[in-house]
Amino acid sequence: MTTDAPQTGETTVPLPTVILKKRKALPFFSRHPWVFAGAIARVEGDPQPTDEVVLRSHEGQFIARGLYNPESNIRVRLYSWDENQPLDRALWSARLDDAIALRRKLFGKSAAGCRLVFSESDGLSGLTIDRYGDFLLVQWTSRALAARQQVFYELLNEKLSPRGIWQRTEKGVGDAEGLEIADSLATGSEPPRPLFVEENGLQFGVDVVEGQKTGFYFDQRDNRAAVARYLKGASVLDMFCYTGGFSIAAAKLGDARRVRGVDSSESALDMARRNAELNGVSSQVSFEQGDAFRTLETLVAENARFDAVILDPPKMARSRGGLERAARGYFSLNRLALDLLEPNGLLVTCSCSGLLSREDFEQILAKVALDANRSLQVLEVRGQAADHPVSVHCLETSYLKCFICRVV
């Protein structure tokens, strides 16, 4: 058997080894990066939380190197399928270089407003980085990778020289990973509130300190522009409008006659109103606070009608156990939306629940159309923007579904 660790001085220290159960190795030979606890037969050695380990098949064949976390259901996250490549500074540096190069190819040298690192898709499972001009926002979802955060912060400062790096947490990660980390300034200066980014010629203020998730939904960049093409002269209802991305694009790029944005967060709506003013569309766009389901039900009861309804809810399924409930939620939202649409109206409906497949989402829409006795024509099926690339080895990275539909 080959040695499972690089040499240190004159000695060779073998890495702990994780042995898979029979017939469980194929996904990992195919480079899927998540090894769940249920796939593991045994662990040889005494790996501590966040330690580097080697993954082997039941027959002892080398598969990959990964980082171990006994407190997570994702027991090992895999990063290298080269037996001689340790998980060290050189590897992390190369992965960051690759990710930065892609964004510079997409957006030019500055790549000033984009997702800079997209976790598994960039070979860095558990790390998300967004760039806002001279500032970076980093989100850790892996305890083992977060244990190496100082190396990453040093590398990011060397490669990009940001004015500051702000660290954000994600709901539920602490319990899922045993990760104790707080929103805080990692290096440099605290970002201003708001920061400003440009998208499709529009300007948006972003609060990366207290805004949702990483502050702005870059993944919908191309979809906002695509939807706007259908909205000339339209009356539009934008549910879950957040800081006004779809609403302002509808008014400014699409020349919609009237846009009504609804969100549950008053702080997001304050930013949305400022963004509307910044882009000169305050006369076309209004924003109001409200629960999405109750607002839709009230509008239906009032016999309100719109030429277009946009639904962009937050993730509704965080585990496979929540899929059935999420499906009911998506059905209800879209069913209410159809009752608000004029004949030949436009339904723009999105799901960012990666566990819900595109086919399942299509089936939900089919049931909605039958229940409403309306015909629904899919004009475009879209996904996330290119700075959120999909890894063919981890199809869970293909999470965003955006359907643009004509409702007859």
ChimeraX attribute file (.defattr): number of C-alpha atoms within 10 A of each C-alpha:
attribute: neighborCount
match mode: 1-to-1
recipient: residues
	/A:1	6
	/A:2	8
	/A:3	12
	/A:4	21
	/A:5	19
	/A:6	15
	/A:7	11
	/A:8	8
	/A:9	6
	/A:10	6
	/A:11	8
	/A:12	12
	/A:13	12
	/A:14	15
	/A:15	19
	/A:16	20
	/A:17	22
	/A:18	26
	/A:19	23
	/A:20	23
	/A:21	16
	/A:22	12
	/A:23	10
	/A:24	17
	/A:25	21
	/A:26	11
	/A:27	14
	/A:28	20
	/A:29	16
	/A:30	13
	/A:31	18
	/A:32	19
	/A:33	25
	/A:34	19
	/A:35	23
	/A:36	13
	/A:37	17
	/A:38	12
	/A:39	16
	/A:40	21
	/A:41	14
	/A:42	13
	/A:43	15
	/A:44	12
	/A:45	12
	/A:46	11
	/A:47	18
	/A:48	13
	/A:49	17
	/A:50	20
	/A:51	17
	/A:52	24
	/A:53	29
	/A:54	27
	/A:55	30
	/A:56	21
	/A:57	22
	/A:58	18
	/A:59	11
	/A:60	13
	/A:61	12
	/A:62	20
	/A:63	21
	/A:64	23
	/A:65	29
	/A:66	27
	/A:67	23
	/A:68	27
	/A:69	24
	/A:70	15
	/A:71	15
	/A:72	20
	/A:73	14
	/A:74	19
	/A:75	22
	/A:76	27
	/A:77	28
	/A:78	27
	/A:79	24
	/A:80	19
	/A:81	20
	/A:82	11
	/A:83	17
	/A:84	14
	/A:85	16
	/A:86	20
	/A:87	16
	/A:88	11
	/A:89	13
	/A:90	12
	/A:91	14
	/A:92	17
	/A:93	16
	/A:94	11
	/A:95	17
	/A:96	20
	/A:97	14
	/A:98	13
	/A:99	19
	/A:100	21
	/A:101	15
	/A:102	18
	/A:103	22
	/A:104	15
	/A:105	11
	/A:106	13
	/A:107	13
	/A:108	11
	/A:109	11
	/A:110	14
	/A:111	19
	/A:112	20
	/A:113	21
	/A:114	27
	/A:115	27
	/A:116	26
	/A:117	27
	/A:118	22
	/A:119	20
	/A:120	25
	/A:121	21
	/A:122	21
	/A:123	20
	/A:124	21
	/A:125	21
	/A:126	17
	/A:127	20
	/A:128	20
	/A:129	21
	/A:130	26
	/A:131	21
	/A:132	24
	/A:133	17
	/A:134	16
	/A:135	24
	/A:136	29
	/A:137	23
	/A:138	22
	/A:139	21
	/A:140	23
	/A:141	22
	/A:142	26
	/A:143	25
	/A:144	24
	/A:145	20
	/A:146	19
	/A:147	15
	/A:148	14
	/A:149	16
	/A:150	12
	/A:151	14
	/A:152	18
	/A:153	15
	/A:154	13
	/A:155	18
	/A:156	17
	/A:157	16
	/A:158	10
	/A:159	13
	/A:160	13
	/A:161	15
	/A:162	18
	/A:163	15
	/A:164	18
	/A:165	26
	/A:166	23
	/A:167	21
	/A:168	25
	/A:169	19
	/A:170	15
	/A:171	9
	/A:172	12
	/A:173	17
	/A:174	17
	/A:175	11
	/A:176	15
	/A:177	19
	/A:178	17
	/A:179	20
	/A:180	11
	/A:181	15
	/A:182	11
	/A:183	14
	/A:184	13
	/A:185	16
	/A:186	18
	/A:187	17
	/A:188	14
	/A:189	13
	/A:190	15
	/A:191	20
	/A:192	12
	/A:193	12
	/A:194	15
	/A:195	17
	/A:196	15
	/A:197	18
	/A:198	14
	/A:199	16
	/A:200	11
	/A:201	11
	/A:202	16
	/A:203	16
	/A:204	24
	/A:205	20
	/A:206	24
	/A:207	21
	/A:208	24
	/A:209	22
	/A:210	14
	/A:211	17
	/A:212	18
	/A:213	14
	/A:214	26
	/A:215	20
	/A:216	24
	/A:217	17
	/A:218	20
	/A:219	19
	/A:220	22
	/A:221	20
	/A:222	16
	/A:223	23
	/A:224	20
	/A:225	18
	/A:226	18
	/A:227	23
	/A:228	20
	/A:229	14
	/A:230	16
	/A:231	23
	/A:232	15
	/A:233	14
	/A:234	20
	/A:235	21
	/A:236	27
	/A:237	27
	/A:238	23
	/A:239	27
	/A:240	22
	/A:241	27
	/A:242	28
	/A:243	32
	/A:244	28
	/A:245	25
	/A:246	26
	/A:247	33
	/A:248	33
	/A:249	28
	/A:250	32
	/A:251	28
	/A:252	19
	/A:253	21
	/A:254	21
	/A:255	20
	/A:256	25
	/A:257	16
	/A:258	21
	/A:259	27
	/A:260	18
	/A:261	27
	/A:262	25
	/A:263	24
	/A:264	16
	/A:265	18
	/A:266	16
	/A:267	15
	/A:268	21
	/A:269	22
	/A:270	15
	/A:271	20
	/A:272	28
	/A:273	21
	/A:274	17
	/A:275	23
	/A:276	27
	/A:277	14
	/A:278	15
	/A:279	17
	/A:280	14
	/A:281	21
	/A:282	18
	/A:283	12
	/A:284	19
	/A:285	25
	/A:286	19
	/A:287	23
	/A:288	16
	/A:289	17
	/A:290	17
	/A:291	13
	/A:292	17
	/A:293	15
	/A:294	10
	/A:295	17
	/A:296	24
	/A:297	17
	/A:298	13
	/A:299	16
	/A:300	17
	/A:301	11
	/A:302	10
	/A:303	10
	/A:304	13
	/A:305	20
	/A:306	21
	/A:307	21
	/A:308	28
	/A:309	25
	/A:310	24
	/A:311	23
	/A:312	20
	/A:313	20
	/A:314	12
	/A:315	16
	/A:316	20
	/A:317	20
	/A:318	14
	/A:319	12
	/A:320	10
	/A:321	9
	/A:322	13
	/A:323	16
	/A:324	11
	/A:325	12
	/A:326	21
	/A:327	17
	/A:328	12
	/A:329	16
	/A:330	20
	/A:331	21
	/A:332	16
	/A:333	19
	/A:334	24
	/A:335	20
	/A:336	19
	/A:337	28
	/A:338	26
	/A:339	19
	/A:340	25
	/A:341	23
	/A:342	17
	/A:343	15
	/A:344	15
	/A:345	23
	/A:346	29
	/A:347	27
	/A:348	23
	/A:349	22
	/A:350	25
	/A:351	24
	/A:352	20
	/A:353	23
	/A:354	19
	/A:355	21
	/A:356	25
	/A:357	16
	/A:358	20
	/A:359	9
	/A:360	12
	/A:361	20
	/A:362	15
	/A:363	14
	/A:364	18
	/A:365	21
	/A:366	16
	/A:367	13
	/A:368	23
	/A:369	20
	/A:370	12
	/A:371	11
	/A:372	13
	/A:373	11
	/A:374	15
	/A:375	15
	/A:376	20
	/A:377	17
	/A:378	15
	/A:379	12
	/A:380	15
	/A:381	14
	/A:382	16
	/A:383	23
	/A:384	22
	/A:385	18
	/A:386	16
	/A:387	21
	/A:388	24
	/A:389	20
	/A:390	20
	/A:391	17
	/A:392	13
	/A:393	16
	/A:394	16
	/A:395	14
	/A:396	18
	/A:397	19
	/A:398	21
	/A:399	19
	/A:400	22
	/A:401	22
	/A:402	22
	/A:403	25
	/A:404	21
	/A:405	21
	/A:406	19
	/A:407	20
	/A:408	16
